Amino acid sequence: MHQGDPASTISLRSAHLDDLDALTAIRSTVEVRRWWRGEDDGSDLVENLDDPEVEVRVIERSGRVVGLIQFAEELDPEYRHAGIDIFIDPAHHRQGIASSAIRCLMRELIDERGHHRLTIDPAADNAAAIACYASAGFRPVGVMRNYERGADGTWHDGLLMEHVVGVDDVDAAGAG
């Protein structure tokens, strides 16, 4: 648990196969599915769990799975950084859970893993996610045109956002 955060009852832990049903159910909701595509059976989530280059964490609130946050690290010293992805159960949207989970993971990636730059890449028209990420200390870098294919088969823009230590500083205790 991370006291002092807006959602002080959240915790992050490594995801396991036992979490697959809960995570698949959350990702299957209309609100999440709009932004997060994947296989209906969750097989792509299993692939992420098995991928040594992706670390998948479950977000829990009061012992209940309410979302997923994952990251991948670029370890080449010339380009070292980490990229983050997240989704939250719509029943828990706008309660500070996503920004709290992101800040928690940011502290780990910066303080424990030594990253100086973090990225996140929401859909350019996902205003709620962009505001959430900005509140956690990420700043827009630029629009990535035709970045990802939507469920409708058309290409959609993404927004590259980053947090750079010493440039986009956020209070390590969680103030955005």
Phi and psi in degrees as a GROMACS rama.xvg file:
@    title "Ramachandran Plot"
@    xaxis  label "Phi"
@    yaxis  label "Psi"
@TYPE xy
-126.4  90.0589  HIS-2
-64.1685  147.375  GLN-3
95.0696  -19.7124  GLY-4
-77.9814  156.134  ASP-5
-56.4519  -33.8688  PRO-6
-111.118  69.8069  ALA-7
-66.028  -6.90185  SER-8
-96.0921  13.0276  THR-9
-92.5269  155.061  ILE-10
-143.877  154.412  SER-11
-114.079  139.136  LEU-12
-147.375  160.255  ARG-13
-59.143  138.15  SER-14
-79.3409  148.831  ALA-15
-131.463  166.639  HIS-16
-57.2961  -30.8397  LEU-17
-62.9478  -18.7742  ASP-18
-87.3406  -7.83603  ASP-19
-57.4777  -44.4821  LEU-20
-61.7361  -46.1052  ASP-21
-64.8419  -43.6309  ALA-22
-67.7951  -39.8558  LEU-23
-64.87  -39.8695  THR-24
-63.0052  -43.0631  ALA-25
-64.1996  -46.851  ILE-26
-67.3633  -21.6912  ARG-27
-79.9942  -10.4301  SER-28
-66.0291  149.452  THR-29
-56.0322  -43.3673  VAL-30
-64.9256  -38.9548  GLU-31
-81.6557  -41.966  VAL-32
-59.6703  -28.8455  ARG-33
-57.7994  -34.1853  ARG-34
-107.36  -26.6304  TRP-35
-116.649  108.442  TRP-36
-91.2866  168.92  ARG-37
162.335  -179.967  GLY-38
-75.2123  140.512  GLU-39
-60.5938  -29.975  ASP-40
-86.8197  -1.31326  ASP-41
79.6792  9.54602  GLY-42
-61.4514  -30.1285  SER-43
-69.8367  -30.8238  ASP-44
-66.5297  -38.5799  LEU-45
-62.1053  -42.1197  VAL-46
-58.9034  -42.3978  GLU-47
-63.5486  -39.4972  ASN-48
-61.7375  -33.1898  LEU-49
-88.2745  -9.98805  ASP-50
-80.1929  117.023  ASP-51
-67.7896  -12.949  PRO-52
-94.3749  -2.90315  GLU-53
-124.416  131.308  VAL-54
-107.838  119.898  GLU-55
-107.082  129.083  VAL-56
-121.901  145.377  ARG-57
-91.7703  140.382  VAL-58
-100.36  122.301  ILE-59
-115.465  145.203  GLU-60
-129.657  121.236  ARG-61
51.7534  40.9294  SER-62
80.6138  1.63644  GLY-63
-109.842  135.924  ARG-64
-67.6852  120.997  VAL-65
-122.393  0.694787  VAL-66
173.628  -176.563  GLY-67
-134.22  140.383  LEU-68
-134.945  135.559  ILE-69
-138.451  160.24  GLN-70
-146.841  156.417  PHE-71
-129.956  141.988  ALA-72
-110.572  135.363  GLU-73
-93.5734  113.25  GLU-74
-97.9505  -6.99631  LEU-75
-58.6767  121.352  ASP-76
-59.9908  -20.9604  PRO-77
-77.4629  -19.8727  GLU-78
-134.77  17.9221  TYR-79
-51.6074  125.95  ARG-80
-170.975  174.736  HIS-81
-133.109  144.946  ALA-82
-112.16  140.413  GLY-83
-117.851  145.169  ILE-84
-134.017  150.889  ASP-85
-153.746  147.137  ILE-86
-143.103  149.6  PHE-87
-129.059  142.374  ILE-88
-55.0044  127.4  ASP-89
-55.5237  -27.0322  PRO-90
-65.5003  -12.7315  ALA-91
-118.499  12.7484  HIS-92
-67.0537  153.707  HIS-93
58.4889  34.9838  ARG-94
-120.927  9.37048  GLN-95
83.956  3.77488  GLY-96
-69.4235  -47.1012  ILE-97
-63.1308  -49.1791  ALA-98
-65.0444  -35.7925  SER-99
-65.5459  -45.1214  SER-100
-63.6214  -40.5708  ALA-101
-64.0965  -45.8105  ILE-102
-62.3576  -39.397  ARG-103
-60.3879  -47.4189  CYS-104
-67.7845  -36.3589  LEU-105
-58.5947  -44.0746  MET-106
-59.3977  -43.59  ARG-107
-62.9125  -48.0702  GLU-108
-65.4001  -34.8447  LEU-109
-84.4432  -53.9191  ILE-110
-76.6864  -37.8728  ASP-111
-99.142  -32.3707  GLU-112
-104.866  -4.0667  ARG-113
76.0112  21.5238  GLY-114
-79.4259  145.089  HIS-115
-109.709  -9.85826  HIS-116
-140.188  131.327  ARG-117
-126.076  145.382  LEU-118
-126.991  157.229  THR-119
-150.241  147.942  ILE-120
-137.46  73.2692  ASP-121
-68.9799  163.015  PRO-122
-60.5711  141.038  ALA-123
-62.2  -22.1231  ALA-124
-102.887  13.9762  ASP-125
-94.1107  77.3478  ASN-126
-59.4038  -38.4806  ALA-127
-64.175  -44.4865  ALA-128
-65.4148  -42.8265  ALA-129
-60.6454  -43.5085  ILE-130
-64.7937  -41.1872  ALA-131
-60.5227  -48.9668  CYS-132
-66.3358  -37.0041  TYR-133
-63.354  -38.7209  ALA-134
-66.5591  -23.093  SER-135
-89.2237  -2.55255  ALA-136
109.325  6.44758  GLY-137
-86.5319  147.039  PHE-138
-124.175  143.57  ARG-139
-64.139  138.464  PRO-140
-104.967  -44.2349  VAL-141
172.279  164.231  GLY-142
-85.6267  132.177  VAL-143
-99.8162  104.909  MET-144
-71.307  141.179  ARG-145
46.7323  49.9305  ASN-146
-77.8524  -39.7118  TYR-147
-143.03  150.643  GLU-148
-85.5563  130.062  ARG-149
-82.6807  172.287  GLY-150
-60.0454  -25.9442  ALA-151
-81.9905  0.226707  ASP-152
88.5431  -5.82772  GLY-153
-95.5256  158.35  THR-154
-84.0756  143.846  TRP-155
-129.567  149.903  HIS-156
-77.0312  150.663  ASP-157
-119.136  159.803  GLY-158
-114.678  118.733  LEU-159
-81.9793  125.019  LEU-160
-123.457  148.863  MET-161
-142.309  157.649  GLU-162
-123.572  122.454  HIS-163
-115.603  122.073  VAL-164
-59.911  133.975  VAL-165
86.844  -12.0365  GLY-166
-115.374  -49.1348  VAL-167
-111.632  41.1981  ASP-168
-55.0712  139.044  ASP-169
-123.567  139.214  VAL-170
-52.4487  122.809  ASP-171
-59.4849  -19.9877  ALA-172
-80.4801  -10.4257  ALA-173
123.973  -3.05806  GLY-174
-74.1616  133.143  ALA-175
